[in-house]
């Protein structure tokens, strides 16, 4: 998939975005959740993100409300009961 240098660049972009979210008060957003959001949702819609530079810029452009819209959509489309989902107490 990615070469080591490309993987490093992408991971740095994720870490930078997580730090930004945390510094603005969005402590609930984790690194793995952000990666999953990009790979499973954001980039599924955008089939042509061929370069590492474009992916890096896309990661850095994510706004918190976009991520939370995805989380809300994920909850609405899951077959699990609300009680079986992750602990969302930190969001309230």
N, C-alpha and C positions, 0 to 999 in steps of 0.2 A: 504494500500500500504506500507508505511513506518511507523515504530514506531517513537515516538517523538525523541529519541536519534539518530536514523538513519537519520531522516529528518534534524536534526540539523547538522550532519556531512556532508550530501550532500549539504545543503545550505552554509555551511562554505567553501566547496570546490568551489562552484560557485562564492562566494564573493571573494575568493582568486584569482581565475582566472580572474575575472573582474578587480580587482586591478592591476594584472599583465598586462593585456591588456592596461589599462589606463596609467600605468606608462611607457609603451613602445610606447605611442602615439596613441593608438587605442581608442580614446574617444567615438567613435560612437557605440561601442558594449555595449549593456545594459544587465542587469541581466535577464530580462524576455526573451529577444531574445536568450540568451545563453541556458536557460532552454528549450525553444522550440526547438532549434537546437538539443540538446541532446535527448529529448524525441521523437520528430517527425522524426528525420532523423538519427542521429548517432546511436542510440540504436535500431532503427528499423532494421538496417542491422545486428546488433550483437544481435542475439536472446538470447544468453546465457551470460548475465552479472548478475549472481545470487546474488552476495554479494555486500554489501554497500562499502566494501573496494575496489572492482574492479571498481565500478561506480565512487568512489572518485578519484581513480588513473586515470581513463579515462578522467574525467573532467579536472584534472590538466595537462593532456598531450595534450590538444587541442592547436593547433597552430592557429594563426590569419588567415593564408591563408586557412586553412580548413573551418573555419567559413565563410570567405568571398566567398569561392567556393560555399558553401551552399546558401548564399544570392544570388549569381549570378544565380544559378540553380533555385531558387525560383522565381526570376524575369522572367527568360526565360520560365518557365512553367505556369505562371499565365495567367488567361484570362482577367485580368484587363488591361486597357490602362496604359501606363507609367505615365500619368498625374494623374491618380487616386491612384497610389501607395503612400507610405509614402514619406516624404520629404527626399531626398537623398543629399541635398545641402551640408551637412557637410562632405560628402565624397570627394568633389571636391575642 
